[in-house]
Structure formats: structure tokens, C-alpha cells
Amino acid sequence: MCGIIGYIGGGDAVKTVYGGLKRLEYRGYDSAGAAFLTDGKIRVYKKQGRVEKLYPLLDGVRSRIGIGHTRWATHGVPSDTNAHPHRAGGIAVVHNGIIENYAALKAELISDGAKFVSDTDSEVIAHLLLKNYNGDLTEALFKTVKLLKGSYALMAICEYEEKIAVARYKSPLILGYGNGENFCASDEPALYGLSEKITVLEDGDLAEITAKSVKIFDKNFKRAERETEPNLAVSASLGLDGCPHYMLKELRETPLSVEATARAFKGVKDKLVSALSGVKRFVFTGCGTAYHAALCGKRYIESFARIPAECETAGEFRYKNPVLGEDTAVIAVSQSGETADTVEAAGLARSLGAKVVAITNSHRSQLTRLADVVVPVAAGPEICVAATKSYTGQIAALYLLAAAVAGEKFYNDCAEKISKTPALISATLESLDMRSLAHICASSSGVYFLGRDLDYAVALEGSLKLKEISYVPGEGYPAGELKHGTLALIDVNTTSVVIITDKVLAEKSENAIEQVLSRGGKVAVITNVNGVRERFSDLPTVVLPECDKYLSPLLAAVAVQLLAYKAAAVLGREIDKPRNLAKSVTVE
Ligand code: G6P
């Protein structure tokens, strides 16, 4: 994890690196730091906390060469000392990834006399660079990466040469080109407004960047040619549009996300259907919120196309020696397309001969490079760490994918139904008043989200969202399983939020309400089923518009997301950047 950026050229390295770090902050915000070459000396500035904490330290710093880092801690607590860049002698380095063999390397370097100051795995890279340096930083980097096990995107500068040396393996890294200046960064948004053309480096690549030239090398240190592509990052990522938080702004963009995703789907439908013809089994995978969307995908393909399907978190799937073959399709769901577990799961599926479909909000990512077909989620940039509109966009894409596999007529019906959903979501967002329920949840010792079938998938997401941003504990649980475990946790201090959008299963979920009430627990109901509201008229009830049962998750999702948002606001949490989390988890 972490975000990194580098600049070399005739312009202001300090301004560029700082601006890039602000745009990369979604990748981690435990600490931020930068190293600049000024008057032949490397100077390092770093600070625990948000990127803005770095700002005062950079006052008056002038440089034309610099590298920066925003951290999501893996090895070593968040602190000034553990912040990147790390340096050894006249060399400084920033690292995104994990060095798995760092302990052995560190022991060897210490026995050679190296002095370590941090608890990070990354500091070994600085010492290895110094040890391997023989007048050429790029060559030193090549010798160094040969010794590393794990994942890395690296940028190094030194006092002896005016260049940035970079390398990548399993962590993203791009190059950007300007006039008399060049850039390197973790992703395209970091170079928004700076570089219209980019190159995505491949695993094992290195590059040597000066103000006037960029040389790329393959894993054998042979000169390599890589494609130059337009930078597709869009500017929309930076404004709050009058909302107090990105989460609220993005939640309000849900109708647009669903509408744009359905429109974009038309462009890939034929390719997708042809790639999936003859598939006898589907495996859906993803992490976090994307996994919860994947659960809906599994349900859609089973119901619409009657094809067997499984769903597993990518972190489990990739290590279970899965049974896959040419007649299996693996549908990998990821907002960023960069989540390490999801990318590895998709790579494994491909290597075993399965078809790989990426459902992603990122036009160009590790996942899109691996996939046979990319089904776009057109949610637009999502800044808040907690996913909102990308989740609903993913559900829309999965709904249409399953419908398309089920046949032309089925697809046309579903396309018609989903075209009416954005208006229903807008109506839901306008009508919801979550204030009192948010206060109840915020003061509960635990909040349990219960549901059956698709409502269970939304219950998992509701619970995750609440935990992520409000830190109120709880879990999402199948309503039928309540009596086999979670019921033991119910008391007067807990709240259960029961989601009921399936008429057929309504009565069954109502049983769960009774069971919680009879143990003294508080209950709230989210429903669009006639009769449920009337039966529990004395309970706090959130009423959703009536809607096709397979599209109800889109409405229930905005309800639980808004509830989590309001509860976090009641508790005064830092909603867009919850503690210990990051938006894109590029490490295991
Ligand atoms: C992180 C984020 C979650 C997100 C998950 C998967 O854990 O905090 O909000 O759902 O990664 O991210 P992806 O980009 O693969 O959808």
C-alpha cells in the first residue's frame, strides 16, 4: 500500500510532489514525507499524520528533483521515524509494497555495519542501494531489486546524480512526460493536470528518469519499449460540491453511477456474451465492499441464467488451490482494480485457463490488464475510503452481466427495469430521514444487520460500512442464523437493523424481529414490503420505494450507507478517512 510520486525537471519539485501526495492520500494517510535534492544535498522532510502536516515543513524549500510518499503502515507503527523516505548516506528511497525477506536482509546489513533507525521493512532498500552504488543509481537499483522478495514500487534519488531511478513488481507505477520535466507516480490521478501522456510499467521493469529523458529497462536490465497512453484521470475528484464530506457527495451520486454503468454496459455486452458462451460455472470474487457486491452477482447468475456459481473473498480464493478450467468464468470485482488479493486471484484464474471478467471503476489497472473482458463501473472518482456509489455501480454491472448471460430477451427486460432504478434511488435519498436511527445506532454497544438472500448481502455491507466509519461494533448476519449464535449477544444496549425487501421471505425475517424483541434488543426495520411496516408500526422503520426484488439491493444499500454516514457524524468521526484503513489495499 502507500502512494508515491516523483518529479524531475525545470519546475517546482516541492509543489508537484506535495500536490501529488494530496491526490494520493486515499492510498494511506498514516504519515507523509518527501526527499528533495537541493544544492547537491538530499534533504528529507517527514511527519506522522495527514499530508497537510507536511506542508509547514516544506516552507521555503526549493528543488527541481524530489520524491514523496504517503503511508499506510504495514511494518512499524505510524510515526515520524517510520515515515518514508528512508535514507542511507546520500541516497533516499520511497517504497509502496512489502519486503517479505527484510528481516534476513536487515540482519546481514547490520552485520556489515549499517545503522537502522526505523522499524520498517523499507529501510533495508536504502541500505542495499548504498551498498550496491557504484556510480550509477539505476544499476544499484537493479542489483537491489534482485535481492528483494515481496512487492514493490520504488523511487530513489541520490546526491551524486540528477536522476530518479524507479522499479516495480506487483505494486503499481506509472511514468508521466512533460516538456523539460518528467514524472513518476502510483497512479494517473496523481499526475492529473501535469502529464497528459503516461506509461504503465510492467512487473519487473525499471526506469531511469531525467529532466530530458526516460529510459525503461526490463527485468534483465535490457532496454525495453513500453506503450505511451493518454492519462485518463479526470478532475472531478477534487470538489466537495457543497457537501461536508465526500461520502455524502458520492452517496448522492449513486443514481448517476447506476445510470452511467448501465449505459456503459451496452458497449461491452456483445463481447462479454461471446466470451462467456459455454461457461458452466461462475466464481465471483473481491474484497470488502466489492465482495459484498460479488455476493449479489452470484445470486443473479444462479437466478437468471441457472448456472452454478460460487462467491469467495479474493484473499481466501487465491490460496485454496481452486478447481478451475476453461469452462469456468471468474468475475473479479474491484473499485480500484489494484487490490492485491483480487489481482492475484484473477491472475491465478487466468493461469488455470478460466475466463476472467473484471468489474471495475478503474479504466486502467492491474486487474483490467489481466482480464479477458472488462465490464466498466462508471461511478466516477470515489474519494471517501468507504465505498458508496462504486458498490451500487458494481451491483448494477453484475445484474446486467447475469441478465446478458441469461439471453437477449431476459437482458432487454432487465435493461428496461434498471433504467427506472436511478429515479427510485433519487427518491429514496430524498425521502430518507436517518437522524433518530443514527442516534440509536451511535449509542448502541453493538449493531447487528440481519437479512435473507440478497438482503443478507446488503446486511453485510451495512455492517461493514457502520464499522468502517463509526467504529461501532457489530456484524451482518443471515436472519435465519440469528438463533444459532448472534442472539447470545442481544441485550437492551444492542440494535438490530432488519432488512426486508423480499415479499416471499418477509415472514421468515419477521421471526428474527420477534426473537430480538423478546430478548430486549432494540430493532429497526428497512423495508419496501407492504404489511411489514404496519406490523411493526411501533418500531423505527425506514420505508423504501417498491421495486423489483433483484434491484432492491440498490435501494437498501443507499439506506444502510446513509445510516452509517449519519451515525459516524453523530459520533464526530473523520468520515472520509477512517482510522487504520485505506481505499486501495495493494499489499496482502
Ligand atoms: C479496502 C477499502 C474497502 C474496499 C476494499 C476493496 O479495504 O477500505 O472500502 O471495499 O479495499 O477495494 P477494491 O478497490 O478492490 O474494490
Boltz pocket constraint, residues with backbone or C-beta under 6 A from the ligand:
constraints:
  - pocket:
      binder: B
      contacts: [[A, 287], [A, 288], [A, 289], [A, 290], [A, 333], [A, 334], [A, 335], [A, 336], [A, 337], [A, 338], [A, 339], [A, 342], [A, 385], [A, 386], [A, 387], [A, 581], [A, 582], [A, 583], [A, 584], [A, 585]]
      max_distance: 6.0
